[in-house]
């Protein structure tokens, strides 16, 4: 067994030889569909009958991510709508609503690891070596970057 990223839900309950099948059309041309063929065959090749959760677990993951393309788009749409609709991030994001310490926490927190470190420091000291709470906890941490996340230029 190797390491698996936290939260990686996958549909691997069918035999190994079915996982590596390259689907083909009747004329023998490869199908480049990103949905796993065995999961789709269970529903009579009707993608509309495929349950969303089953379909998301069967969909191939984006390289370097633990989620599929569909989940990524759902997350982006829902997260942006949630932030736009949240009055505490829009009209009430001020010193009248938040304490000075609360505003500092919101403006300096970069990831979930920072939140865990702030509230449960013994967990991060003893168990979490990684830079991210979503990666394998005993992996090596990234080097510290003093530039705030919102000012960094992507590579």
N, C-alpha and C positions, 0 to 999 in steps of 0.2 A: 504494500500500500504506500502511496505517496501522500503528499499534502493536497487537500482540496480547499479551495477558497470558501470562506464562511458564506452560507446562504445560497450556494450553488445548487439549485433544484434542477434535476435532470431526469429524463425518462429513459432509464436504461434497464427496464425490466424485461427485455427480450434478448434472445441469444446473441452472443458476440458475432456469429457469422451473419446475422441480419443487420448489424450496425454498420458494416463496411460495404453494403450493397451499393453499387452505382446504378441508380434507376435508369432505364432506357425506354424510349418510345418503341412502338411496334416495328419501326424501320431500323432499330438498332442504335439510334443516336442517343447520346447521354442526355439525361434530364438534369439541369442545373438547379432544380428547385431546392430551397434551403430547408424544407420540412422533411423530417425523417419518414421514409417510405413505410416502414412497418406500422407506425402510429396511424398513418393515413389509411392504410389498407384495412385496419380494424373498422373503419367507418364507411367502407364501400367506396373509397375514392371521392367521397363528398366532403370537402373541406369545411362546408358550412355546418356539418353535424359534429365537428370536432370541438370538444369542450375547450374553453379558453385556457384554463390552467394546464390541461394535458397538452394542448398545442404549444403553449409557451415552453413547457419542459422539453418537448420533442424538437423544438426549433434549434438549429445550430447556434452556438454562441458566437458573438463577435470576438475576433482575436484580441486577447488581452483583457477581456471582460468576463464576468461571471453571468452576464445576462445576454439575452438574445436581442436582435434588432427591434422586434415588436415591443418588448418590455422597455427598451431604452426610449423609444418614441412615446409610449404611454407615460413613462416617468417624466420626461421632459415637459410634455403637455400639462400633466396634472400638477407637477411642482410649480411651474410658472403661473398657472391659474390660481393655485393655492396662495402663493406669495402675493400676487396682485390683489387677491380678495381679503387678505389678512390685514386688518386695520392696524395691528401692532407692528407691521413692517411698512406701513404706508402713512396714513394720517396721524397715528399715535406714536410714531417712532421719534420721540423727543424726550427731553429731561423732565417734563411734567408727568409723563407716564412711567418711564424707567428711572431707576436710581442711577447715580453716576457709575457705580460698580456694575450694574446690569448692562448699561451701554458699553462699558469697557469689555465685558464678557462677550457681548454680541459682536463687537468690532474686532476682537482679537482671536476669537475661536475660528480655527481653520477646518477642523474635522472632528469626527466622533471621538477620536483618541483624546483630543483636548478636553472634551466634556467628561469623559471617564476619568482622566487625570485630575480634573478639578474636583470631582465629587467622590471618587474612590481611588486616591493616590496609591494605596497599597496594591491594588490590582495591577496597575501599570508598572509599578516597581518590581513586583514579583513575577508577573506572567507575561506582560506585553512588551516585547523588544521592538516590534515593528513600528513603522511610522503611521500606519493606518489600522484602524480597528477592523477593517474589512479584508485585510490580508492575513496571511498565516502569522499568528502572534509571536512565534519564536524566530521569525526571519530577521535579518539584519535591518536596522533602521536606515532611512535616507539621511543624507547629510543635512544639517540645519541650514535653512535659507532665511536670512534676516529680512528679506523683502516680503511685505504682506502679499497674500495670495491674490488679491484683486488688482495688484500692481504688476504682477509677473507677466512676462511675455511668453506665450507658449512656444515650445521648440518646434 
